[in-house]
Amino acid sequence: MTASIEFAGVAKRYGAVEVIPDFSLNIAAGEFIVLLGPSGCGKSTLLRMLAGLESVSDGRIVLGGTDVTPLPPGRRGLAMVFQQYALYPHMSVFDNMAFGLRNLGGADVDVKRRVTDAAQMLELDALLQRKPGQLSGGQRQRVAIGRAVVKEPKAFLFDEPLSNLDAKLRNRTRIEIARLHKRLGSTMVFVTHDQVEAMTLADRIVVMNGGRIEQVGQPMEIYQRPRTKFVAGFVGSPAMNFLPAERVADEQGCVAVRLAGGAVLRTQVRAGDIGSELCLGVRPEGLKLADDGIVAGSVELIERLGERSLAHVGLGDGQVVVAEVPVQRPLALGEAVRLQPDVAQAHVFDAAGRAFHAEAA
């Protein structure tokens, strides 16, 4: 039943305002794709065009080999889970999940089977006679997901379905969605601005910016080898540190840079057509405390997170960088420290924001 999805040169305009200029993407049948990006990047608009809730200005959308661009939502064979639960408050959980099937004229026996199977899968079978007002937020969202499951669609569409839940419920529901995908093997397209959701759920992540694709890749590929400075800064918590740098004479075939404080660092990025005005990028785990470190500053904040600690260090130029420090290392606010970038984990970005990575050992 599950189907592949193709966006072929899809564009969206509202009058003279172009929201999505030209979007192309192939999604394999059974794949879990996450559209990730900041608010206003066009990810929800793409999902709504796929669902048939928004018209396509240019291009086409192909579902399982069929061009569904002109088809109304009800004929596309898709199921969508929204940010708002949109449950009928006067109906029981069973009736909420069965409502769409009954509207389509489904036989009572088939409706009962589908609802019962979905309820067992989502651990809702003990709640089928309750009303939405008697449920927690996480339970309501599971009912909304169950309402989509009973349709047995060609693909599931999720539009930021976890954003209304508290942190604990988000974690649990995220796990439930991952299990649902494993059980059903269905194509799923999930929209979010939350990188944790993207990293834990996706087979591939599509990072979007300004209606365009910045990068498509597997989660760790996106994290470890971002294609642009935008991706590097958007994916990762805390964000990647960016240190202004100037290219100096290359050493041993690799780019050498001079940081703002005057220190020179030879990276493991191969020399090439990169330019002279650069930016050195290093994630917190790649910035270590070291007595002879080339980056000097003072501790402004310490985040003790249990399994790790993060030190926010103010530099002489007013910039603040974040470094992962040993949990057993005592640090005091205002303490002078020195940090050393791990060149094996360092990235170089040129003036256009293109990324260049350390060569694998």
N, C-alpha and C positions, 0 to 999 in steps of 0.2 A: 504493500500500500504506500510505503514511503517513497518520496520522489526527489529528484535532483532539482536545483533551482539555478536559473541563469539570469543575471542582470546584463543586458546587452545595450550599452550606450545610453543608459537611463538618465534623463534630465528632468528637473522640476523647476518651474518658474511660477511665481505669483506676480502677474503683470510684468513689469520691467525688472523685478527682483529675481535674480537667479540663485536658488538655494542649493541645488545640486547641478553642476555643469555637465558632467559626463561620468557616469558610474558604470563600471563593468566588473562582474564577479561571477565565478562559477562555484556552486556549492554542490558537493557530491551527495547522493542519496545516503541518508543515515548519518550525515556529518553534523556536528554541533559547532555552529559558527556564532561568535560573539562580535557584534558591532560596538566598538568602544570609542568613546571620544567625549569631549566636553559638551556642555549644553549649547545647542544651536549649531552643531556640526552637521546635522542632517540625518542622523541615524534613525530617529523615530519616523521621520518623513519617508525614508526608504522602506521601513517596515510597513507603514500604512499604505504605501503604493503597492507593495507585495500583497497585502491583504485585500486590496481593492477599495480601501477607504479614501484614498487620494488618487487623482488621475495622474497619468504620466504625460509630461510635456513632450518628451522625445524618447526614442528607444523602445525597447520591449522587455517584457518579463516572461520567461519560459519556465513552466513547471512540468517536470516529467516529460519533456519533449513537446508540450502543448503551449502555444502562445496564449497566455491568459490575460494579456494587457487589456483587451476590450471586455473581459468578462466581469460581471458584478461579483461582489464578495461571496454570495451564497453558492456560486457555481465554481469556485476555485478549489474547494476541498481542503481548506486551511482552517486551523483553529488558533485563536489569539487569546492570550492571557494579558490583561491590562494591569497598569499600576494600581488602579482602583478595582476593588473586588467586583463591584456591580452585581451583587446578589439581590434577589428579591426578598425583602425582609419578612414578608408574610408566608413565604414558602419554606418547607422543610429542606434539609440538605439534599434528601433524595429528589424532591421535586425540582430544586434548583439545577441539579445535575441532569435531570431527565427532560427539562423544559425544551431544549433545542431539538432533541430527538423526537419528542411528541409533536412539535410544530411541523416537523418534516414527515409526519405520518407514520413513525416507526411503530411496529407491533409491540404490544405491551410486554410480551415474553422477551423480545430482543432488548427492549429498553431496560427491563429489570436486570437482565444478564449483564449488559454493559455497565450499568450503574453499580451493580454489586461487585463486579470485577475491579472497576476503577476504585471503588471505596476500599476494597481490601488492599489494593496496591498502595494506596495513599494513607492507610490506617485511619480511615473514616467510617468503617463499618459500624462502629458503636455510636456514631453521631448522626446517623441518617435521618432520625426523626426530630432532631433539634432544629430550631430556627437560627438564622445567622446571628441574632442578638445574643444567643446563648453560647457563642463561640469566641475563642481568642482570635487575635489578628492572624496568627499563623494558621489556625484551622480554617479561617475564612479563605485565606489565599490557597490552601490546599483544595478547598471546595471549587474555587475558580479554576484551578489546574485540572481537577477531576471533570469539570464541565467540558473542558477542552479534550480530555482523554477519551471520553465516551463517544466523541464524534469519529474516532479512528481516522484522523485526517492524514493527508499526504505530507504535511509538515506542521510543526508547532511554532508559533510566533510569540515571543515574550517581550513585552514592552516595559522594562524596568519593574518587574513584578515584586521585587523585594524591598523597594525603597521606602515603603510605609511600615516596615517591620523594625522592631528593635534589634540590637546587635545579636543577641542570642537566637532569636527567631530567624534572623537572616541566615545565620550559619546553618541552622537545622534545615531550613527550607532549601537552601543551596544544595545541601547534601541530598535531599529528597529529589530535587530536579536532576542531579547527576545520576542517581539510581534509576529514576524514571527513564532517562535516556538509555542507560545500559539495558534495562529490561525490554524497552520497546524497539530500540534500534532505529528510532524515527529521526528524520531530518528536523533540526531545531535551529532557529535563528533567534538570538537573544540580544536585546539592546540594553546597554548599561553605560554609566559613567564611572562605575566602581571597578577598579582594576583587580581587586581581590576576586570578585565574581568572575571576571574575564579569565584570570589566570587559573582558577580552580575548575571552571566548567568547560572551557573551549577546547575543541580539537584544533581550531585555528582562530586567531584573533584578527579582526580587521580594524586597524586604528584609523580613525577618521579625523579630519581637520578641515573646516571650511567647505564641507560638501565633497571633499576629495579623499581618496585613500592615501594615507601616508605610508602604510606598510601592512602586509598580510603575512602571517606566519604562525608557527606553533608558539605557545606561551613562552617557553624558555628561550626560543630564538628571538622573540620580540624583546625580552628582558636583557639578554646577553649581547645581542648584536642589533641594536636599534639602527634603522636606516637613516634617521634624521635626528637632529637635536630636539625637535618637538616630541618625537616618540620617546627618546631617552628621558626627557623631563616629565612626560605624562605617565609613563609606566614605571612603577617602583615607588615604594613608600618606606622611608622618606624618598623624595625625589633625588635624582642624580645631582651631584655637586658639579658646578661648572666654574672653572678657573680661567680667566682671560690669560692668553699666552701669545707669545711671538715666536715664530719659527726662526731658529738659528741654524748654524751649519750642522747638517745631518751627520750622525755618527754611525758607522758600521752599517750603512744602508737603511737606517731607521730615522724617523723624524725626531729631532731634538727641539725642545721648546724652552723659552725663558718665561718664568712666571712673574707676576707683578712684583714680588719681593726681590727679583734679580736672580734667583736660583735657576739653574739649568737642569732639565730632566730629559734623559734619552728614553723615548718611548719604545714600544715594540711594534709600532705602526710603520710599515714599509714606506720609504720615501717615494714621492710621486708628485703628481700635479695637484697639490693640496692648497697652495697659497701660503702667505706669510702671516696674515692676521687670523689666529686660530683660537680655539677654546679647548681646554683639557677637561674631559668629563670623567669623573670617577664616582662610583656609588659608595655609600657609607661603609660597606664591608670591605672596600678596597682602599680605604684611607685609615691608616693605622698609627697609633701612638708610637713614637720613636724618639729617643734622645737626640739623634742626629737628623731628624726629619727636616725637610726643606720648606715646610709650610708652618709658620709660627702664628700663634694666636692665644686667646684666653678663653676659658670655659664660661659660657653664658647660661647654659641650661643643661641639665642631665636628665634624660628619660630612662628610668630603670623599669624595664619591661619584663622582668623575670628571667627569660631565657637569654636576653641580651640587654646591653645598655647602649644608649646613643648620647654622644656628647655634641652639643651645639657650640661650635667654636667661632668666636669673632676674630676676623683677621684685621690687619692694620688698615686696609682700604675700606673698612666698614662692611665687607661681605661676611656672611655667616655660612659656614659649611658644617655638615653633619658627619661624624665619624663613629663607627661602631667600636666600642671599647670593651675590654674584658670586664665581666660582671664583678669580679673580685677586686678590680683596680679602684682604689679610693681616689676620688676627684673632688675638688672643692670649687665652688663658684668663684670666678676670678683667677683661678690658677692658670699660670702660663704653661702652655704645652706646645709640643712640636709634632707634626703629622707627616707621614711619608706615604705618597701614593704608590700603590702596587702597580707597576708598569704592565704586568700581565693582565690587569683588569681595567686599564686606562684606555679611554677612547679619545680621538681627536676629531673636532668638528671645524669645518672651514667656515668662511664668512657667509656662505649660502645655507649653512645648516646641514650640509652633507656629513655623514658619519664615516670615520675610518677606524678600523679596529686592530687591536694587537693580533699578530699572527699566532695561530695555535702552536703550542710547543710540539 
